Amino acid sequence: MKRIFLLFLAFVLVFVFAGCAKKVVTAPVTQEAPKETAQKAAPVEQTPMKAEEPVTVAKAEPKKVETMPVKEVEAKSYQFGNILFDFDKYTIREDAKPTLKSVADWMIKNKDAKMILEGHCDERGTNEYNLALGEKRAKSARDYIASAGVTKNRLDTISYGEEKPLCKEQTEDCWQKNRRVQFVSGKAGK
């Protein structure tokens, strides 16, 4: 039964991540000069032109638009370290708690911020198993941050399993670096 569930989960994850991102094309915004500006413009003298004279066209002044400064969250300037996990585990280790606390404090301070928690694994185990384990690691980190007062709807999780290793050597030190949760911060609504 557990194997069927893991296969189903892997099947769902493949379809979720296999979709192509849609490219949004926006047309440039053009502003027409208001009628008042067009009426105030100096009339262009029309004189008979010779074939060699260049044509001159009067251009209307562009309308000035006032903008209000937008408060943006400077998430990229604040980097959080990765939290690490023991082999085949998804429980939060003691050495990860200060990092999770600093993430929670930052999220509480920046009310518009949203965080993506990326779960990763080392290369040992099947792809399906590692995807499920990475998801459990990301969710355990999310639950810990939520217990500090951050709402879960501001915390998204994703699992990359063994697909994005930090280290590619086949040593215990290297595998330890790959058993992690990474934090990617952004702005709510994105």
RACORQUI-V194007 format. One record per residue. N is the residue number from 1. PHI is phi in degrees with one decimal (999 if undefined). D_LAST is the distance of its C-alpha to the last C-alpha in Angstrom with 2 decimals. Layout:
N/PHI/D_LAST  N/PHI/D_LAST
This chain:
1/999/36.51  2/-63.4/34.15  3/-65.5/34.30  4/-64.6/33.46  5/-61.3/30.43  6/-64.7/29.22  7/-65.7/29.89  8/-62.9/28.03  9/-61.7/25.00  10/-64.5/25.18  11/-60.7/25.62  12/-65.2/22.53  13/-63.4/20.43  14/-62.8/21.95  15/-68.4/20.94  16/-66.7/17.34  17/-88.5/16.98  18/-82.8/19.46  19/-63.7/17.54  20/-85.8/16.91  21/-72.7/13.67  22/-87.4/14.28  23/-90.2/14.69  24/-93.5/14.03  25/-107.7/17.08  26/-117.3/17.49  27/-82.6/21.00  28/-65.1/21.99  29/-84.9/22.82  30/-111.7/26.53  31/-111.6/28.32  32/-88.4/31.85  33/-70.0/34.26  34/-62.4/35.28  35/-59.0/38.82  36/-60.2/40.10  37/-65.7/39.18  38/-64.8/40.73  39/-73.6/43.89  40/-78.8/44.21  41/-64.3/43.98  42/-66.0/47.36  43/-66.5/49.09  44/-88.8/49.54  45/-71.6/53.18  46/-108.2/54.23  47/-124.6/57.11  48/-60.4/58.52  49/-105.3/56.88  50/-89.6/58.53  51/-64.0/57.01  52/-91.3/56.35  53/-79.7/54.47  54/-74.2/50.66  55/-87.4/48.76  56/-112.8/47.01  57/-123.7/44.32  58/-77.9/43.35  59/-107.9/39.61  60/-79.7/38.04  61/-67.3/36.23  62/-68.4/32.43  63/-74.6/31.24  64/-83.4/29.67  65/-114.6/26.40  66/-84.5/25.69  67/-120.8/22.23  68/-101.7/21.07  69/-66.1/19.42  70/-103.4/15.85  71/-78.2/15.40  72/-116.2/12.75  73/-83.7/12.47  74/-85.7/14.44  75/-79.3/13.02  76/-69.5/14.43  77/-78.3/17.83  78/-108.9/18.06  79/-103.9/18.71  80/-108.9/19.55  81/-75.3/22.23  82/-76.0/22.19  83/-105.2/24.01  84/-107.7/26.74  85/-129.0/28.39  86/-76.7/31.93  87/-57.9/33.00  88/61.6/32.11  89/-126.0/30.65  90/-134.3/27.39  91/-82.6/28.80  92/-73.7/27.58  93/-83.4/30.21  94/-61.5/31.64  95/-71.9/30.61  96/-89.7/26.89  97/-62.7/27.02  98/-62.7/26.97  99/-65.2/23.78  100/-63.2/22.12  101/-65.4/23.60  102/-67.6/22.22  103/-63.7/18.64  104/-62.5/19.26  105/-61.4/20.88  106/-65.1/18.09  107/-65.8/15.54  108/-67.6/18.16  109/-70.4/18.71  110/-106.0/15.11  111/-62.7/14.23  112/-88.9/10.73  113/-77.1/9.81  114/-131.3/8.24  115/-127.2/10.21  116/-107.4/10.69  117/-104.9/14.44  118/-99.1/16.04  119/-91.7/19.55  120/-131.3/22.25  121/-135.0/25.98  122/-82.2/29.08  123/-77.8/30.73  124/-77.3/33.27  125/102.1/32.94  126/-76.6/31.77  127/-58.4/28.34  128/-62.4/27.87  129/-63.6/29.05  130/-67.2/26.86  131/-63.1/23.67  132/-66.3/24.72  133/-65.6/25.71  134/-61.2/22.48  135/-65.8/20.62  136/-63.8/23.23  137/-65.4/22.80  138/-64.3/19.05  139/-69.7/19.75  140/-68.1/22.68  141/-67.1/20.71  142/-60.0/18.09  143/-63.2/21.13  144/-65.2/22.76  145/-65.5/19.92  146/-64.7/19.69  147/-67.6/23.48  148/-89.7/23.15  149/114.1/21.42  150/-96.5/17.64  151/-71.0/16.35  152/-65.7/15.38  153/-70.2/12.43  154/-96.6/10.67  155/-122.2/11.96  156/-101.4/11.10  157/-122.0/13.97  158/-150.1/14.93  159/-116.1/18.43  160/-107.3/19.74  161/56.0/23.29  162/-99.4/25.62  163/-73.5/23.72  164/-126.4/22.47  165/-73.5/25.41  166/-82.0/25.79  167/-131.2/29.53  168/-113.0/31.58  169/-76.0/35.02  170/-102.5/36.64  171/-129.2/37.50  172/-62.7/36.67  173/-61.3/35.13  174/-68.7/32.82  175/-61.0/31.91  176/-61.8/31.16  177/-64.8/28.53  178/-82.4/26.81  179/-86.7/26.80  180/-150.4/23.73  181/-122.3/20.30  182/-105.5/18.00  183/-111.3/15.21  184/-121.0/12.04  185/-99.8/10.36  186/-160.3/7.28  187/-109.7/6.06  188/-57.4/5.64  189/95.6/3.81  190/-103.8/0.00
